[in-house]
């Protein structure tokens, strides 16, 4: 299996770890993993139970290592690829007869394929997508593609034991997501725009944004300049234990992002029995509008504002949505179901 990274706290790392475990558990396969961005010694890698080659971000070394593996090592039966940008590096393995199972992850697949990507991907024996939304976006940008991707939703991430206390007092609205310049679609600015109006309806309303990123300095400057320091907190990067405590102590979770390939945040929040406010797209495959949360259009800031104020004002509604969300995660996004899906797709390759 080749992936960009496996050791981080981001969604791609979580997806990669789930695939490594699922390949071994769901199909009884011997798994070797190759990660482009990771470094040796990461605790998350030691817990995978499979050997992992790491390459510290060197694409040249990554490609050379896979080429050496193809020339000198035994040929793998299947190569699972978790990012389109990694396709060129696996070509030597395909020359040796390996079958390709490619997984479309998110916005990296919401564009026309390059010529080289298309040539490699046409050799795929199976094409999966982590959401129907990602499959539709891939098809929309590549209308002549001959095979429709099959959808295999990832599983609920394993929950960490929450820290005794979260970094802020309980009762806040929580956004979890990287504050990165290239990912401003997450909704940080939108929430800062509407927060004075939220406070006009619910004077004690507080917003906590968890996650690191290169846009934190600008966003914290906005909070300071707009007089929101008593209402908005950017925690920066948090540990898994601290994040679990934030889910436990928040009133609800909001992520008004229309560009999520899937959305592990929604699964984590719902598993913690927290109501969720999300945007149309992949989130609609997780969050059931009106039953486990609220779907709002981020292009309509007043709709996001109204959803936030409504949930803050109605604890009974929050509790009802949160409990229904927890049940939905248990029923539809279990690890067992994901492992069975992997096994079924590998079985199709052998037919």
C-alpha positions in Angstrom: 0.0 0.0 0.0 1.3 3.4 -0.9 0.1 6.6 0.9 1.2 10.2 1.4 1.3 9.8 5.2 0.2 7.4 7.9 1.5 8.9 11.1 -0.3 12.2 11.4 -3.5 13.4 13.0 -5.0 14.4 9.6 -7.7 12.6 7.7 -5.3 11.1 5.1 -3.2 9.5 7.8 -6.3 8.1 9.5 -7.5 6.7 6.2 -4.2 5.1 5.5 -4.0 3.5 8.9 -7.5 2.1 8.5 -6.5 0.6 5.2 -3.3 -1.0 6.5 -5.3 -2.7 9.3 -8.2 -3.5 7.1 -6.1 -5.2 4.5 -4.6 -7.5 7.1 -7.8 -8.1 9.1 -10.3 -8.1 6.3 -8.5 -10.3 3.8 -5.7 -12.0 5.8 -3.2 -10.4 3.5 0.5 -9.8 4.2 0.8 -6.0 4.1 3.7 -3.7 3.4 3.2 0.1 3.4 5.1 2.9 1.9 4.6 6.5 3.1 5.9 9.5 1.3 5.8 12.1 4.0 6.4 10.3 7.3 9.6 10.0 9.4 11.0 7.0 11.3 10.0 6.4 14.9 6.4 7.8 14.8 4.3 5.9 17.5 1.4 5.7 15.1 3.5 3.5 12.8 4.6 1.1 15.5 1.0 0.3 16.2 0.1 -0.7 12.7 1.4 -4.2 12.9 2.9 -4.0 9.4 6.3 -2.8 8.0 6.3 0.8 6.8 8.9 2.4 4.6 9.1 6.2 5.3 10.7 8.7 3.0 10.7 12.1 4.8 9.0 13.9 1.9 11.5 12.9 -0.7 9.6 12.0 -3.9 12.8 10.9 -5.6 13.7 8.4 -2.8 10.1 7.3 -2.7 10.0 6.5 -6.4 13.5 4.9 -6.3 12.6 2.7 -3.4 9.5 1.4 -5.2 11.5 0.8 -8.4 14.1 -1.2 -6.4 11.2 -3.1 -4.8 9.9 -4.0 -8.2 13.2 -5.0 -9.6 14.7 -6.9 -6.7 11.9 -8.0 -4.4 9.0 -10.4 -4.9 6.2 -8.9 -6.9 3.2 -7.9 -4.9 -0.2 -9.3 -5.8 -2.0 -6.0 -5.3 -0.9 -2.4 -5.0 -3.4 -0.2 -3.1 -2.8 3.5 -3.9 -4.3 6.3 -1.7 -3.5 9.4 -3.7 -3.5 10.2 -7.4 -0.1 12.0 -7.1 1.5 8.7 -6.2 0.5 6.9 -9.3 3.7 7.5 -11.3 5.8 5.9 -8.6 4.0 2.6 -8.7 4.4 2.0 -12.4 7.4 -0.4 -11.9 5.2 -2.6 -9.6 2.5 -2.7 -12.3 5.1 -3.8 -14.9 5.9 -6.8 -12.6 2.2 -7.8 -12.8 0.7 -6.3 -9.7 -2.9 -5.4 -9.9 -3.9 -1.8 -8.9 -6.7 -0.9 -6.5 -6.9 2.9 -6.4 -8.8 4.9 -3.8 -10.1 8.3 -4.7 -9.9 10.4 -1.5 -11.0 14.0 -1.9 -10.4 17.2 -3.7 -7.2 15.8 -5.3 -9.6 13.8 -7.5 -12.0 16.6 -8.2 -10.2 17.7 -11.3 -9.4 16.4 -14.8 -6.7 13.7 -14.7 -3.3 14.5 -16.2 -2.4 12.4 -19.2 0.1 10.3 -17.2 -2.4 9.8 -14.3 -5.0 8.7 -16.8 -2.6 6.2 -18.4 -1.7 4.6 -15.1 -5.2 4.7 -13.7 -6.6 2.9 -16.8 -4.6 -0.1 -15.6 -6.5 -0.2 -12.3 -8.3 -3.5 -11.6 -10.6 -1.7 -9.1 -11.4 2.0 -8.5 -12.9 3.0 -5.2 -14.0 6.3 -3.7 -14.4 7.2 0.0 -17.7 8.9 -0.6 -20.4 9.1 -3.3 -19.7 12.8 -3.4 -16.1 12.2 -4.3 -17.1 9.7 -7.0 -19.5 12.2 -8.5 -16.9 15.0 -8.6 -14.4 12.7 -10.2 -16.9 11.7 -12.8 -18.0 15.3 -13.4 -14.4 16.3 -14.2 -13.6 13.1 -16.1 -16.8 12.4 -18.0 -15.3 10.0 -20.4 -13.9 7.7 -17.7 -15.1 4.2 -18.5 -15.5 2.8 -15.0 -17.7 4.3 -12.2 -15.9 4.2 -8.8 -17.4 2.0 -6.2 -18.0 3.7 -2.8 -16.4 2.3 0.4 -16.9 4.6 3.3 -14.1 4.6 5.9 -14.8 3.6 9.5 -15.2 5.6 12.7 -11.7 6.4 14.1 -10.7 4.8 17.3 -11.6 7.1 20.2 -8.8 8.2 22.6 -9.3 8.5 26.3 -10.2 12.1 26.9 -8.0 14.3 28.9 -9.4 15.2 32.4 -10.1 18.7 31.2 -10.3 20.4 27.8 -8.3 23.6 27.2 -11.4 25.7 27.6 -14.5 25.7 29.9 -17.4 23.5 28.6 -20.4 24.7 26.6 -18.7 26.0 23.5 -19.3 25.5 19.7 -16.4 23.5 18.3 -14.7 23.6 14.9 -12.1 20.9 14.2 -9.9 21.4 11.1 -6.6 22.7 9.9 -6.3 26.5 9.7 -4.4 26.4 6.5 -4.2 29.0 3.7 -5.0 26.5 1.0 -7.9 25.1 3.0 -9.8 28.3 3.9 -13.0 26.5 2.6 -13.1 24.9 6.1 -15.1 27.8 7.3 -13.0 29.6 9.9 -13.6 33.0 8.3 -17.3 32.4 7.8 -17.7 31.6 11.5 -15.8 34.7 12.5 -18.0 36.8 10.2 -21.2 35.6 11.8 -20.1 35.3 15.4 -21.1 38.9 16.5 -24.6 38.0 15.2 -24.6 34.7 17.1 -23.6 36.6 20.2 -26.4 39.0 19.7 -28.8 36.1 20.0 -26.8 34.1 22.6 -24.6 36.5 24.5 -22.5 33.8 26.1 -21.8 31.9 22.9 -18.2 30.9 22.5 -16.4 29.4 19.5 -13.3 27.1 19.9 -11.3 26.2 16.8 -9.0 23.2 17.2 -6.2 22.5 14.7 -2.8 23.8 13.7 -1.9 25.4 10.4 -0.2 28.3 8.6 -3.2 30.6 8.7 -3.5 30.7 12.5 -1.6 34.0 12.9 -4.0 35.8 10.5 -7.1 34.3 12.1 -5.9 35.2 15.6 -5.2 38.7 14.3 -8.8 38.9 13.1 -10.1 37.8 16.5 -8.0 40.5 18.3 -8.8 43.3 15.8 -12.5 42.6 15.8 -12.8 42.5 19.6 -13.7 38.8 19.8 -11.0 37.7 22.1 -13.5 36.8 24.9 -15.7 34.8 22.5 -13.3 32.9 20.1 -10.3 30.7 20.9 -7.9 29.1 18.5 -6.2 26.2 20.4 -3.6 25.3 17.7 -2.7 21.7 17.4 -4.1 19.4 20.1 -3.4 15.8 21.1 -5.9 13.1 20.5 -6.7 13.1 24.3 -7.3 16.9 24.2 -9.4 16.6 21.1 -11.5 13.8 22.8 -12.0 16.2 25.8 -13.1 19.0 23.4 -15.7 16.7 21.9 -16.9 15.7 25.3 -17.2 19.3 26.6 -18.6 21.1 23.6 -22.2 22.0 23.0 -22.1 21.0 19.3 -19.7 20.7 16.4 -19.7 22.9 13.3 -17.7 22.4 10.1 -19.3 24.4 7.3 -17.0 23.1 4.6 -18.3 22.2 1.2 -15.0 20.5 0.0 -14.7 17.5 2.3 -13.9 14.3 0.6 -15.5 12.5 3.5 -15.2 14.0 7.0 -13.8 12.0 10.0 -14.7 15.0 12.2 -18.4 14.2 11.7 -17.9 10.6 12.8 -15.8 11.6 15.8 -18.4 14.2 16.9 -21.3 11.9 16.4 -19.6 9.0 18.2 -19.2 11.5 21.1 -23.0 12.1 20.9 -22.6 15.7 19.7 -25.0 17.3 17.3 -23.3 18.4 14.1 -23.7 21.3 11.7 -22.3 20.5 8.3 -22.4 21.6 4.6 -23.9 19.8 1.6 -21.6 17.3 -0.1 -19.9 14.3 1.4 -21.2 15.2 4.9 -24.7 14.4 3.8 -23.6 10.7 3.6 -22.8 10.8 7.3 -25.0 13.5 8.8 -28.8 13.0 8.4 -30.3 16.4 8.3 -32.8 16.9 11.1 -32.0 13.5 12.7 -28.4 13.5 13.6 -27.5 17.1 12.8 -28.2 20.1 10.5 -27.0 20.5 6.9 -26.6 24.2 5.9 -25.3 25.9 2.8 -22.1 27.9 3.7 -22.9 30.3 0.9 -25.8 31.5 3.1 -24.1 32.8 6.2 -27.4 33.6 7.8 -28.4 29.9 7.6 -25.2 28.9 9.4 -25.9 31.6 12.0 -29.4 30.4 12.5 -28.4 26.7 12.9 -25.7 27.6 15.5 -28.1 29.8 17.5 -30.9 27.3 17.3 -28.7 24.5 18.7 -27.2 26.7 21.4 -30.6 27.7 22.6 -32.1 24.1 22.7 -30.2 21.6 24.8 -33.0 19.0 24.3 -32.6 19.2 20.5 -28.8 18.9 20.8 -29.1 15.8 23.0 -31.6 14.2 20.7 -29.5 14.8 17.6 -26.4 13.7 19.4 -27.8 10.3 20.6 -29.2 9.6 17.1 -25.8 10.4 15.7 -24.0 8.0 18.0 -26.4 5.2 17.0 -25.9 6.0 13.3 -22.1 5.7 13.6 -22.4 2.4 15.4 -24.7 1.0 12.7 -23.2 2.4 9.5 -19.5 3.2 10.1 -18.1 0.3 12.2 -14.6 -1.0 11.7 -16.1 -4.5 11.0 -18.1 -3.2 8.1 -15.1 -1.4 6.6 -12.9 -4.5 6.9 -15.7 -6.6 5.2 -15.8 -4.0 2.4 -12.0 -4.3 1.8 -12.2 -8.1 1.8 -15.1 -8.0 -0.7 -13.2 -5.7 -3.1 -10.0 -7.8 -2.9 -12.1 -10.9 -3.5 -13.4 -9.3 -6.7 -9.8 -8.8 -7.9 -9.1 -12.5 -7.6 -12.2 -13.5 -9.7 
